Amino acid sequence: MSRPSIPGATLVATLIKDLRLEWRSKDAINSMLFFALLVVVVFSFSFDPEAEQSRQIAGGLVWVAFLFAAVVALNQTWARELRNQVLDAYRVSPAPPNALFLAKALGNFIFVSVLELLMTPLFIIFYRLRALGPAWLLVPVALLGTWALVVNGTFFAAISLRTRSREIMLPLLLFPISIPALLGMVNATTAILTGEEPARFWIVLLATYDVVFTIASLVLFETVLQAE
Amino acid sequence: MKRAFPILAVLTAALLSYALYEALVVAPTDAMQGDVYRIIYYHVPSAWTMFVFFIVNFVASVVYLVRRSAKADAVAVAAAEVGVVFCSVVLVTGPLWARPVWGIWWTWDVRLTSTLVLWLIYVSYLMLRRFAGGGQMPVLAAALAVFGALDMPLVYFSIWFFRTQHPQPVVGGGGSIDPRMLHVWLLNWLAFLCFGGLVFWSRYRLEVLQQEVDEAEALQSLLEPRGAR
């Protein structure tokens, strides 16, 4: 019997399947978008910031909104595979588990990135933002920060899937562990927006966090997937 | 083993009382802070004991992931619970001490903040243990413990950098410590470690018993399915 289950093919097939499902239903992206929009509006009512103040707090607002919204997509990652016992089929199939994990993480990365692309103009308009530091640096910060959220989020979603009240369990597991990443994203963004401090330390921290937890997830994912 | 427990309990109680006497009566009064500094004999030994138990939890979790021994899982849960209790003691005695000395209950300084994050991570670990049922739970919990341990250096460095950018009203210890104080300090640590070890041991025994009961019940239900009764 030939083995079509080379990691690359599994990864691409799963990723395309997830993207197609999302394209047809738009469940995750719609709920994330609306949720993030609500957070923006509620925050601006609660703080009513001036342009100078909003530059100081925008980094925090943006990432808290994205973090909360990302949980919506992350919760659906594996729950979707429970229907018709798809997850059990994955377990018994010869497909490499890490390819499956990376496909799911990449899928979430794409969903959250699309959310960020759509929401950022809104943030800029609502909070009258203009970066005083090098604005292009926001791109690596966004990429590294998003990966930091989704790599751990995808892993913890696989854990919380096995618990009672799984939807609430995911943020309970994800937020404490994500505190250094959140500090990195928020402080890098604030440093760039205010232009007062260099963002280098925070970008290095985010990159380290990404490397450490990508490796940890890949090492432990098979164990978690096969846990009986 | 079982008979040793009451003897050890009595010894620990004696040690704790002696350490209390040393801390409150024998140890010299601090030149700067007066008697209020004596809470150091509870605060710092609790913090060190907490670290010991969290390290035990991490090692036991790794052993569990490699060997899948139920005993390692029992060690992990007992160590995490005792560690969280000592961590709570640290978080409560810290502000009690900070208020008269620093003038504030809390500051987002690196040690305080990273201890709080450590507490949050281990509480989420205990919550996962409670919410995940069945035989898969130890695996999931052990994976989370490994993630938490990997996270701690990152937490510490990020908060350290975050806070050293903004100077704090806090002046950490520095200077030398009276050898008599150090003696009482170490004595208290020993007493706390014995007490923690004792609680840990009984919690471990309880967990092993629970595992045996669960196993017996699972076997029972296999032998007599519910419909056959």
Chai-1 contact restraints between the chains, C-beta under 6 A:
chainA,res_idxA,chainB,res_idxB,connection_type,confidence,min_distance_angstrom,max_distance_angstrom,comment,restraint_id
A,I159,B,L140,contact,1.0,0.0,6.0,A-B,restraint_1
A,R162,B,A132,contact,1.0,0.0,6.0,A-B,restraint_2
A,R162,B,Q136,contact,1.0,0.0,6.0,A-B,restraint_3
A,T163,B,F131,contact,1.0,0.0,6.0,A-B,restraint_4
A,T163,B,A132,contact,1.0,0.0,6.0,A-B,restraint_5
A,R164,B,F131,contact,1.0,0.0,6.0,A-B,restraint_6
A,M169,B,F131,contact,1.0,0.0,6.0,A-B,restraint_7
A,L172,B,S124,contact,1.0,0.0,6.0,A-B,restraint_8
A,L172,B,M127,contact,1.0,0.0,6.0,A-B,restraint_9
A,L173,B,S124,contact,1.0,0.0,6.0,A-B,restraint_10
A,P176,B,L120,contact,1.0,0.0,6.0,A-B,restraint_11
A,P176,B,I121,contact,1.0,0.0,6.0,A-B,restraint_12
A,P176,B,S124,contact,1.0,0.0,6.0,A-B,restraint_13
A,I177,B,F147,contact,1.0,0.0,6.0,A-B,restraint_14
A,I177,B,D151,contact,1.0,0.0,6.0,A-B,restraint_15
A,I179,B,V117,contact,1.0,0.0,6.0,A-B,restraint_16
A,P180,B,L154,contact,1.0,0.0,6.0,A-B,restraint_17
A,P180,B,V155,contact,1.0,0.0,6.0,A-B,restraint_18
A,P180,B,S158,contact,1.0,0.0,6.0,A-B,restraint_19
A,L183,B,S158,contact,1.0,0.0,6.0,A-B,restraint_20
A,L183,B,F162,contact,1.0,0.0,6.0,A-B,restraint_21
A,F201,B,F161,contact,1.0,0.0,6.0,A-B,restraint_22
A,L205,B,S158,contact,1.0,0.0,6.0,A-B,restraint_23
A,Y209,B,L154,contact,1.0,0.0,6.0,A-B,restraint_24
A,V212,B,L150,contact,1.0,0.0,6.0,A-B,restraint_25
A,A216,B,L150,contact,1.0,0.0,6.0,A-B,restraint_26
A,L220,B,A143,contact,1.0,0.0,6.0,A-B,restraint_27
A,V224,B,A143,contact,1.0,0.0,6.0,A-B,restraint_28
A,A227,B,Q136,contact,1.0,0.0,6.0,A-B,restraint_29
A,A227,B,V139,contact,1.0,0.0,6.0,A-B,restraint_30
A,E228,B,G135,contact,1.0,0.0,6.0,A-B,restraint_31
A,E228,B,Q136,contact,1.0,0.0,6.0,A-B,restraint_32
